């Protein structure tokens, strides 16, 4: 894993912990297949806006409305892949 990818993973886990109020242990246990939207009761439609705002701020990326879909938020792996691609662009 490149240092940027590793950094993105670390930052993304911190964002999920902070925005959703999850425990450190719960977030550490996330893998690529961990379900997010629809699987975590904390991640509801209201929390998505806060999550995306924090991602933009902390990862220094811009997320357009048309880039946000259910697939991106379905699993931790999908969200991480999206964030890494945005940072690499």
BELKA-V818115 format. One record per pair of residues at least 4 apart in sequence whose C-alpha atoms are under 6 Angstrom apart, sorted by the first residue. I is the first residue (numbers start at 0). J is the second residue. Records with the same first field share a line. If there is no record, write none. Layout:
BEGIN
I = J + J
END
This chain:
BEGIN
2 = 6
7 = 11
14 = 18
15 = 19
16 = 20 + 21
19 = 41
29 = 33
31 = 75 + 76
32 = 74
33 = 74 + 75
34 = 38 + 73 + 74
35 = 39 + 73 + 74
36 = 42 + 72 + 73
42 = 46
53 = 57
54 = 58
55 = 59 + 60 + 61
69 = 73
71 = 77 + 78
72 = 78
END
